Amino acid sequence: MATAKWPAIDKRTLIGKRIDRADGPVKAAGVARYSFDINRPGMLWAKLVVSPHARAELVSIDVSEAASMPGVKATWKDDSLLGKEVQYIGQIVAAVAAETEEIAQEAAGKVKAQYKPLAHQANDRDPTLSKDKPATRNTGNVDEAFAKADVKVEGEYGIPVITHCCLESHGQVAELRNDELHVWPSTQAVSSYADVSISDASGVPRNKIRVDCQYMGGGFGSKFNPGKWGVISSALAKQAGRPVKLMLDRDLELMIAGNRPSAFAKIKVGAMKDGTLTAMETEVWGTAGMGGGVPQQIPYVIDRIPNVRLTAKRIQTNRGPAAAWRAPNHPQSCFLTMSALADTAAALKMDELEFFLKAVQLSARAEVYSEELRIAADLIGYKQKAHLRGDPSGGSVKRGLGMSVHTWGGRGHPSECDVTINPDGSVEAKLGSQDLGTGNRTVIAIVVAETLGLPLEAVRIEIGRNAYPTSGGSGGSTTVGGVSTSSRFAATDALNALFAVVAPKMGVQPDALEANGGYIRQIDKPDNRISWRNACALLGVNSITKRGVNVPGESEKQGFISQGVGGVQMADVSVDIETGVATINEMVAVQDCGMIIDLKTAESQVYGSLIMGVAYALYEEAIYDLKTGRMLNADMEFYRLSGLKDVGKLKVHMMTSKAYDDRGIIGLGEPPVISPGAAIANAVANAVGVRVPHLPLTPDRVIAALQKGGII
Amino acid sequence: MNNEETEFRIEVPCRHLRNKEMYYQEHGQADDEFSSGLFWCGKTHESFGPDGQPSGKNECCRGRSCYIS
């Protein structure tokens, strides 16, 4: 009888190995069809009409001229907004669908919307603009602790609004066919995508909505729900009686499809001469558009500082809405906290590594962070390169090291999976999960193949459709724990059902059997065996299908999954103090994530995070014109991401010892993207001798900080 | 106890209130340090409801003009 318990490390043939991504070849060959690539026979193109005002009363919408244009087949307008306010530039008010993209674009320009402009508010940098009652938190006696502290270090820091910048924009293709609505969205949540708003727009109940997303080009937390674009394309498809494609253009993608909230803070740290942290006081503010809040996980990770006072102020702005961005609130809280701590180390003239090794004793997982800090220091050559703040060497190019620590949850989500063993020996696993480009297909295939003792290529993975067993959306770093556990349970049950058929033929009880190397064999007499193919032939004409269900709380108790990871990152940078240009020499990431299913894919997650982190540390910022409320750089020319030459040398070290493995699976999608901004900013400060307080660390900001600090 | 009393005692958020945690967490899982704190309205697909006011677990409750149980 096979048990679902994860196999011992020395018994694993696939789990934990470095295995190529299953979808690598089709993506490299350009064969993979993303949702944006879906083109249906007779398909129309839809374009949106949006508010040009940051705040205004919508007086009227007239689509008649657009509707009368040759080639226009359907129009949509949001009558519920009439007489009400639009609240940001880019808010959707109408749409048209036409035979070609060009006709649709021209027709959208003929929609007449009348507005009565109103005063708007787009400034997120002035805390006095907050109209809410501030959120507060108090621990210990902060005033007394500051009075007794040997040093008090004050600083002001900021991390701006950035966008998700998904390379495949938000949207979907919708088609009504035979009373069913078929949609091909770019989504992070296949099973739960068909929300009531799509039903309302199309007149099709959820049990007749077919969702299909095989490949999608990035979501980072912003692609769970259908969005207004999903609703509108469904309504247009119903009206026209033809398929409709509505994918956001790049400018709207950056303006309205979600962004990461800003966070600015004044932080005061109290410490003793030996680096012992005694107090932290923070006033933090920022914007998430009209909703949301402001990051409040400060102090971050080092959260056992005995005396803490926090005041958090949300500023509502007439800007495009925020959406969860890879580890919501954590990159901001991390940057603010780690910057203040590194400034404290500098004020104490204390080695930064020694300071952080002491600081992490005030975290929930001191041993993990201590070990990771030492490993990262070795990997980056800390002893050879480190110096106190301010590179003492001559010349205009200064070099420095910086570091940061982070945490995340990552417990696997609810998931159901069907595994089928067919009489011809073929195997398939089906679940309503999705692969965001992170290796989900690969992970599921590894688990099922390992469980059945088969090679990876023997298993077919079917995901991306809501017709399959329900599985959670890919958020909160929950996918790998969810799908690995449900597929493990399903494959184990299916194998046991096969054992029950095979055992009598082999003259043993089912619990005497195991699957290994393409055979089913007797555990204590391996020569008594039957090939997988012949064993499956005993099924006759009937396949075996078993369903595995991951109930997170139960699976955590049984050790299949867990939550709570720690990571350390260090950066080695060079800064030209004549030009202000900061360059990454090297980034080191040390990360734990419990038991690893595919070491290569896990490392790939961390590499990707470092690249994304370099982008938001050095380049990314959604720049708004306060007078109009318009995002000024809503394109890929002026909204800059990292290129290959920008990221330097990247080193990734995964914590893989038995103690980590024994914890079970923990998600990895988010944690490694938390620290790069802080580590890089601290490295720049270490190089040039002064704090550059606001991300991104653009040349103008570096030069301004150098001038303010009297360096140049 | 009749049904009306039960419904009155249980605070049911608006049926259109959404946040990303709904898409992957178990039912009833409490907020923690990893919660996004970001909500949207499933009716408007904006961070504010049909009445133009922000969406949120404390805001989208019985008594609001656009609330639907």
Interface residues (C-beta under 8 A of the other chain):
Chain A: S80 K84 E85 Q87 Q91 Q188 A189 S192 D195 V196 S197 G221 F224 N225 P226 G227 K228 G230 V231 A288 G289 M290 G291 G292 G293 Q297 Q316 P321 A322 A323 A324 A327 P328 N329 H330 W408 G409 H413 P414 G472 G473 S474 G475 G476 T478 T479 G482 V551 P552 G553
Chain B: R15 H16 R18 K20 E21 M22 Y23 Y24 Q25 E26 D32 E33 F34 S35 S36 G37 L38 F39 W40 G42 K43 T44 H45 E46 S47 F48 P50 G52 P54 S55 G56
